[in-house]
Structures are given as C-alpha cells and as structure tokens.
C-alpha cells in the first residue's frame, strides 16, 4: 500500500493524499484514529477530511460513511485508490498545520488505515510543494527513508500502521544541527524565525541524551532521533514519538549567541526536551498492557499514567541538572514549583493518582475553572510519587539502589520484550530491590494523603518549607516570606477591576461568594486594582470588608473576611551539604 501526500494548497491550508491499495479486501473499510498516543483525549481528526473520492480500475466507487471516522467502499477487486484532502490549520504538536511558512503533520491526522491490513508495510511519498516560492523547503522526519537525500522530500517506509503514524513530519525553511549521543545521530530541527545559538543547544541536548542512554545501560532504541521544534512568539508543547519528538517553544526560550546563563525560558525548553526524550523508553516501549496494542478508535483507559507521565516528569528536570545543564539551585526551584502546583489544589484530597490516570480523557484533558478543586495531576503528583520512590530506595539501601535501577529492570522485563506493564509491575520490582513488602509505599497511589516527603528530604540534606504565596506570579521556591493575608482566587487585571479566573474551595474568596468569570470592581468601597492582594496585607485578621462585582451584567455584593494566608507554597533548600550526595550527587 502506498500514500502520496503533498501540500496541494498551502494558502488554503490543504494537504492532499492519494492512497493506493493493491491488496484490498472486498468492501474495504478505512478509518482515521480518534486520538494519538501520548495525548489522551478524543481529537476526532476525521473532522478535517474535506472529501474522499474512490476508484477501482479508474472507475468511481461509492464511499459509505459508517461513523464519524470510518468509511466503506463497494469495491469488488483488490486494486483501489482513494484521494482526499486534509484541512491543516491547527498550530499544535498533535494534528496538522500548513501555510506558506511551514508544513507539519502527524500521520494520525492524514493517513487513513485500511482495516485488516494494518500490520503490512506502508510506503509513503512526500512530495515537495509545487509553489515556486517554496522550492527551497526541506523536510525532517524520523521515518525510514528509501529515496532522496537526507532532509529532502522523497520516499519512506513504515513497518506497519502504528509505525506509520509515529513519525511526524516537518517541512519548511528549516535550521538543522546534528550531534551524536551514544553513537546515534540526533537532529535538532527548528522551524520559524529565531536567533538560536545552535552550538550551545547541541551541546546541552547532547549531555541530556547521553545521560539518559547511559541510565538505561543499553544502546539507544533507535537509529536516528529528531528534535523538531516550531518556534513561535509565544508557544509551548511537546509530544513523544518512538524516534522523534514534536515540540513548540517561544522564541525567547532558545539561547542566543551572547547568552551564557540558563534563564527560565531556556531551562523550561531543556526540561521539555528531556521529558519527551525520556519517553523514548518510558511509554513508547515500556508501556501499559492496555496500550499493547493501541485502540485508536476510542478511549483506552489505564490507571498507570502516573508511572509514564509522573516518573518522566520527575526525571526531566533531574536529568537536566545531573547532565550539568542547570545548577543545583535551579533544580530545587523547579522541584519546589512542581510541589507547589500539587499543594495549591484541593483536588489532591479528592482524587487518587490511579483515578487521575484513568480519568485523563475527560478530567485532566478537559480541565475547567474548578479543576484545582476537583482533580490532581498525574504529571505533578506522579512526579512527587517518583521522588518518594527514589528517596525511599536510596535511603533504605544506603545509596546502593535508586529509581534508576527500577527503570533499568522495567526496560529489561517490559521494554525489550514488548510486554505491557500491569498495575503491580513497578511495585514488584521495588519489592525485589528492597527485599520487603511495599504496600505501605504504593498505598499513596490509591489514597488522597499527601506523600510524606519532608522527612525523606531531610535525610538527604534538603529542607522543605511550607509558606504562603506572594500572589499570582509566585510559582514556588525562593526564600520569600509570602503574604500574611490570603484571598484564594486567581485573577487577571482588567481595565476596570480584576477578572476572577478560578476560586479555591473554602478560601476567603469562596466564602465571600466570588466565582470564576466574575469581575471584581470594588473592595471596602474603593476601586480594585492589580495591587488588591498587596493592599489586603495591611488589614487585621478577622476584619470584614465589602466586595462588589459584576456577574455577567448583574451587580453583586459580598463580604470578605480577612484570614491568614494558606501555607500552600513550597521552598526547598540545602541544609546539610554532606548528605546531598545520596541523592543529588
């Protein structure tokens, strides 16, 4: 079977695909996935198919739509072809985007699957756009190339349909830098306007990649790897694939030629790259039994996302530090911020990590203004559970073992054998290492208790301090004291007052009657400004002041009772440098 795809009309954002099949079944059925691995929400990619024309021996065939993403032909013979167009105007790492600046697609958005033939080899031709102004475009993908020069358009091969949709494609005026890690070529591909210091970016990513390859203690599981990044004025995102990752970043996140330090933006970008690269092992090859194989037609539920996103979220920053791309203080700030995101939500008392994993399809991926009160993230609390595992292993074995050993055993037992993990796989490995039952440790996957990290961190020389927030811009970390008086709502300054974005349950804002979407205009009969929370700090505990706000077009009034700020912000610091080697090296 063969796909021919080209950017038929970049100005209208249209890819055109011709799918030729020489071994079709009678009444062949075709479908497009409803979601793609790594992004656990129904996306309904088929909505972007404009039309489908089918032929058998040059004769038109009727196309019968069976559901939102499935079609059937009335063919008799085996040699058929389909021609269809894809509207590509979603600037994300998940679907497809095309204009005269660049083109990007995931296979799950453009390649129809032939039912019953998914295990066969799939050939792809990616043609250069016909527009003369785009003649200079090059192309990047990790798909196996069969013709054409590296970074050129040409022919490619995929072992099966799952392989076909696991190699995103970027085309345009690309900046490309190649480095080697573990004797494997790694390409950095940037699309979009930028002034990135490619040599520095290559040096830092090489250190991160080599650290991860060495962690698993086996050759890298791919022959080539591609970091493809769409550079925007303001963007962020990443999605893992078996030999590449599709990323988005803000232009200022990349290092410039005169930069010598690691600022917040670059630190975030390096952690994102580290996260998606770690997924090459942890979820692309070590994966839940529920994902072997994937059912891309509907939701595929698992309680194990805490292990695949949480553990990966723990390692992304840690490896950025251990590969010497950021310093110790920078790492502790990042970890403080992860802990803070967990501690600021009331949802951690209402949803377990396994429940969070199972309900990713709706509650995590479709968060609303009440999310902080209703859910806990399997990314952030999962990262804290991974930290809990790592410290427990290091302390109980006096440094002989760590979470690294668990990952290596997972790789040997599951990654290299393509056997999916079950609900107890991680616990069994930890119990083997510690030589004891670990129900006490893994209970935190199934209850809503805060994970007891403070005492463990103290044993590795790190002090964990709970303090009050200093406002919307305080993400955690640092040695600031925080506000004395709490409000309990996220806000955004408007021309007349503060827009309420979300309200924490049981907070003063909640008790006053405020809700997301309200426009707070006055407090104590004075105009509310962006300095509202700072102004509250001079009021005595227990005092009550009037609030006025608009809900839609209705003026409302409530009373705010001044209360002490909640201690929901974490700061980590070294208090005994002689103990830190057990964890931070």
N, C-alpha and C positions, 0 to 999 in steps of 0.2 A: 504494500500500500504506500501511496506517495502523496505528500502535501506540497503544494506550491503556494507560497504566501508572498505577497508584495504590497507595498504601500501604494494602493491604486490612486488615492486622492488625499494627500496629507492635509490639504486645506479644508477638506470636509471631514478629516479625521477617520478615514476609512482604510482598513486593510481588506484585501480580497484573497480568499483561499479557494484553491481548486484541489479537491480531494479525489484522487483516482484509486479505484479498488479493483483488482483483477481476480480476487477470490471471494467475492461477496456471497453471502447466503441469500437464498430466495427470500423476498420480503425483508430485506436487510433493515435493521434498526440502528439508528445513530443517536448519540446523546452528547451533551456537554455537561461537565461537572457543575454541581450546585455550590461547591466550595473547593478550596485548595488547601493542601496540607500546610500546617503552620499558622493558619488563620481560621479560627474555629467559629465561623458564622456563615450561615447560608447567604451566598452572594448573588445567586441567580444570574450567572454570567450569560446565559442564553438570551437574556433580555436585550443584549446588544447585537444579536444577529438580525440583520436588516431583511434578508430574504434568502431562500435556498432554492436553487434550480438543480434538477437532477436529470441525468441522461443515461440511457443504456444503448450502446452501439449507435450513438448520435441521435437517438430518438428520445424525446422528452418523457419523463416519468412523473407520475403524480407523487406528491410528498404529503403524507398524512401526519399531522401533529398529534401525538399521543398524550403528552402533558407539557408542562412549561419548558422542558428541556430535552424532550425526546421526540424523534420523528421516525416514520417507517416508509419505505419505498414499496412500490408494487412491481419490483423487478423480478424477472424470471431467470436471466442469466447471471453470470458472476462478474462481468466487466462493466462497472458503472463509474460515474463521476458526479461529484457534487460541486457546485460553485456557490459561494455565499460571501457576503460582506459583513465585516465586524465594525461597529461604531466604537472608536477608541478615544475616549475623552475623559478618562478617569486618571488623574495625575496621582497615582499611588503605586506602591510596590506589589499590589495584589492583582491587578487586571491588565489593562492595555491603554496606551496613550500614544497619539500620533499627531504631529503637526509639522511645520517646516523647520522646526528646531531640532527635533529628535523623534525617534520611534522606540517604543518599548512594549513588549508583551510577555505575559506568561502563557504557556501552552494551554493551560486550563481555560483560558478566555478565547482561544482562537481555533483549537484543533478538536473537531468532533471525533468521538470514539465510535468505532464500529463494533457493535455488540457481538460477543463471541470470538472476536479476533484481536482482543486487547493484548494478548501475550505474544503476538507476532512482531517481527521487526517493522519499524516505521521509518520511512525515508522522508526527508524534508528538503525542499529547495527554498532558500530565502533569496529573493531577487532584489537587486538594487532599484530604488525608486527611479521612475522614468524621467522625472523633472530634471532638467539640465542643471538647475541651481543646487541640486542635491547630489551631484555626481561625485563630490569629494567625500561623501559619507563612508564611514567604516562601520564594522559590526563586531560585537563581542557577545560570546555565549560559551558556556562550558559543554555544550552538546558536541558529540564526536563528529569531527569534520571528515568528509570523504573527498571533497574537491574544493579548490580555491585556496588562496593564501590566508595565513593567519590574520585575523581581524578584517577579512574581506567577506563579501557575500558569496554564497555558494551552496553546496550540498552537504547534508548532515544525516546522521543515522542515530536512531534510538532503539534500544533493545526491545522495548515494549511500550505500551501507552503510559504507564506510570513513569517510565524514564523520559518519555517524550515531553511530559508536562513539568518536569523537574529541572529544566534548563531555560530560565528566562533569557530573553534576547534584548539587547540594547543596540540601537543604531543611531548614527548622527556624526557630528564633528567631535570625536572622542579624544580625550587625553589619556594616554596609556603608559603605564610604567610597570615593568616586570621585575620581580625579585624571586629568589629561591629560598624555600624553607623546607627542611627535610628532603632536600634534593628534588623537590617538586616545584615547577614554575607556578607562581602566583601573579595574576594580573590585577593591577589597580586601574579601573576604568572610570573616568569622570566624564559626565555629560552635563553641559551647561556652562555658563560663564563663571570663571573663577581665576584666582591667582595663587593657587595652592603650591606649596613647596613640596614637590613630588618626591624629592630625595629624602626629606625628613619623614614624610608619610610612609615611604617604602621602608625606611629603617625601623620605624616604630611598629608597623604591621608585621614585619619580618620577625621581630623579637616576640611579639604576641603569638604568632603562628608556630614558631619553633618551640616555644614553651608548651603549647597545647599538644603538639605532636609528641614531644618528649614525655608529657604527662601520661599519655596512653601507652607509651613504651612499645609501639609498633609502627611500621611505616604508615604514612598518611593514606587514608582510604580513597584517594582519588589521584588521577594522573596529572591533573591541572586544576587550579582553583581560580575563580574570578570574583573580585570585589567590584561590583558595578554600582556606581553612585550617581543619582540625579541630583545636581547641585541647584538649589533654589535660593530665593531671597529669604524664605522662611519655611523650613520643612524638616521633618523628622520621620523616620520609619525604617523598618528592616524586615525582611522575610528570608528564612533559611531555605537552601536547596542543597542537593546532595554534593555538588561540586562548585557551588557559587552562592552568592547572596545578592539580593536586590536591595539597595539602600537609598534613602533620601536624607539630605542634610542641608542645613543652612550654609550659605556661602561663607559666613564668618566663622563657622565651626572648623574649617580647614586651616592648617597652619600656613602662614605667609612667609615670604623669604626672609623677613627680618625677625620673625618670632623665634625666641629661644626658650620661653617658658611654656607650660601647658595650661592654657586658660580653661574656663568652664566649658566652653563650646567644644574645644578640641578633645578635652577629657571625655565628654559625652560621646563624641564621634568614635573615639578609640574603644570605649566600652561597648558601643553598639556593634562595631566590627568584631570585637572579641566575643560578644554574645552570639552573633549569627555564625561565626566560625566554630564555636564550641558545639553548636547544633549539628555540625557535620557528623559528630559521634552521637551526641545525646538528643535524639528524636528522629534524625534521618536514618540512623542504622540501629542504635539501641532505641527501641520504641515499644509502646504498649501493645499487648496482644490484640486489643481492639482495633489497632491500626495495621494489622498484618493479616490480610491486605486491607487497604483503604476502601471504604464505600463512599464514593464521592457524590452519590445521588441524594444523600440525606445526612442528617446529623449522625456522628459516630461518637458515642458517649464513652468517656473513660474517667475514672477517679484519680488518674495518675499524672495529670498535668502539673501538679506541684513538683514532681520529680523532673519533668522535662523542661518546664519554664522556670521553676523555682531554683533548682540546682544550677541551671545555666545562668540565671540572674545573680546567683552568689558568685559563681566563678568569673563572670565577665569583668567585674571591677577588680576582683582579687588578682586575676592573671595580668590585668593591665598594670597593677602595682608590682607583682612578682617578676614581670618581664622588664621592670625598671623604666616604664613609660611615664608613670606618675610616682610621686613620693608617698611616704607613709601617711603624712598628714592629709594629703589629698584623698588617699584611700579611706581613711577613717571618716572623713567628711562625707564621702559617697555612701558609706555604710550607715552613718548617722541619718542620712536623708532617707534611705530605704526604711530604716526602723521607724522614723518619724511618720512616714506615709502610712505605716500599719497602725501606729499608736493613735493617730488622729481620727481614725474611723471607729464608729460604734459598731460597724458591721462585723468586726472581729469577734464580737460577743454573740453573734447570731448565725454565723456560717462557718463550718469547718473547712479545712483545706481540701478534703476529699469532695465535699459538697461544692466548693468553689470550682474545682476541676470539672465536675460533672455538669455543672450549670454554666460553663463558659459560653455556650452557644447563645444564651439569652441574657443572663445576668451580668456577665463580665463584658461581653462584646456589645451589649446594648445598654450601657450604663446611662442612667438619668440623674437628675439633680438629687435624688435620695440615695445614690449608690453608697456614699460614706456611712450611711445609717443601716444599710441592708446587706452589704457583701464585704468579703475580704478578698484581696487579690492573691491568686496562686503564684503570681510572679513575686510580689514583695514578701508576703508571709512565707511563701515557699522558700525564698532566699534565706529568711531567718531560720527556718527549719533546717536548711542545708548547713548554715553556720552552726546551729545546735549540734547536728550530727558530726561536723568536722571537729569542733572543740571537744565533744564527748570522746571521740575516737583518739584524739591527740592526748588528752589528759589521762584517760584510763589506760592507755598503752605507753605512757611516758614518752610520747613522741615517736614511737616505732611505726604507728599507722595513722592514717588520716582518711578523709573523704576521697583523696586521690586513689587509695587502694580499692575503695568501693567502685569507683568509676572504671578502674582497670579490670576488675573482676566482672563488672557488667559488660564491658567490651568483649571480654573473652567468652563469657557464657551466653550473651544475647546478641551483641553487635556482629560478631564474626560468624555466628550460626544462623542469623536471621530469625531467631525465636523471639517472640514478643514477651515482654515482662508482664507478670501478673501482680496483683495487689500486694503480695508479700515478698516479691523478689528482692527489693532493697533491704528489707528487714532481715531476711535470711542471710544475706552477705554480711551485714553489720554484726549479726549474732555469731557468725563463724569467726569473724575477726576478734570480737570481744570475749568470745567463749562464755556467753551468758545469754539468757532470755532478754529481749529488749522491748517487751511490751510497754514498759514504762516510758521508753524513749518515743516509740511510734504512736503512743496514745495521743500525742499532740496533733496528729493528722486527723483525729476523729473527735476531738473536743474543741471547745472555744476558749480554752485557757490561754493566757499569754505564755509564750515559750520562755522558760527561766534562763535567760542569757546572762544576767548581771553577774551571778556568782561564777559562771564559767569564764566570762571575760576577765574577771578579776584574777583568775588563776593563770591567765596568760598576760598579765600586766596591763590590762586596759580597764579604765574606769568608765562606767556607763552612768550618765547623769540625766535625770528627767527634769526638764524645766518648762516654763511657759513659752508660748510662741511670742514673737515680736511683730506679728502681723502677717499679711498675705505673702510678703516676699521672703519670709523666714522659712526655709525648707528644712532646717535642722543643721546640727553641727555647730561648731564655734563655741566661744566661751561667753556669749552674751547672756544677760540675766533674763531677758524676756519681759513681757508686760505683767503688771500686777493684777490688772483687771481684764477679764475675758469677755468676749462678745459672742463668739460661737457661730459666725457666719462668714462665708467667703463673699467678697464684694468686688465690684468694679465701679470706678468713678465715672459718673455721667455729668453732663453739663449742669444738671440740677439734682444733686444728691448722689446716692450710692445705689447701684443695682445689686440686689441680693441674688447671688448665683446659687448658693446652697446653704442649708442650715443644719447644724449638728443637733441631733436629738438631745433633749434635756439641758441644752445650753441656755444662757440668758436670752439670746435672740429667739430661740424656740419658745421659751416661756412668755416672751413679750407678744408672740403671735405672728412674727415675720415668717414669710415663705419665699421660696425661690421664685424669682420673677418680680417681686415687689420692688418699688422704687422708694427708698428711704429718703425723705426730704428734710426732716427736722427732728432734732433731739433737744429736749428741755427748751422748746420754743425758739431754737436757733437753727439756722441753716446748717445742714450736714455737708461736710466736705470730705476730701480724701484723707484728712487727718483725724477723722472721727474716733478711731480706736486710740490714737495717741491722746486725744482730749479726754477720753474716759479715765485715763490713768490718775487724774487729779481728784477723782470723786471718792468719797469714803464707802467702804463696804457696807451694804445694806441700804444705801440711799436708793430712792426710786425716781426715775425721770420719765417724762412723757416722750413718746415717739409718734411721729406722723409719717405715713407713707401712702403711696398710691398702689392699689392692686387693680390692674387694668386701668379703668378711668374712675375708680371709686376711692375716695379719701378714707383712710382708716387710721385708727388711733390705738396705741397700746402703751403699756408701762414696762420699762426696762429696770430690773432690779440689779444693782451693781454687786457683782460677785467676783471672788478671786478667780484668776485665770486657771484653767486646767493645765496640769503638768503632762503635756502630750507631745513634747519635742525632745529629741534625744541628742545628746552631745557625747561623743567618745573621745577619750584622750589617754595617752600613755601615763601610767603612774608608777610603773616598775619596769624599766627597760631590760632588766636582767631576765625577766620572764617572757618577753615578747617573742624570743626566738622559737619557742614551742609552736607558735602559730604564724607569725609574720616573717620569721627567718632572720 
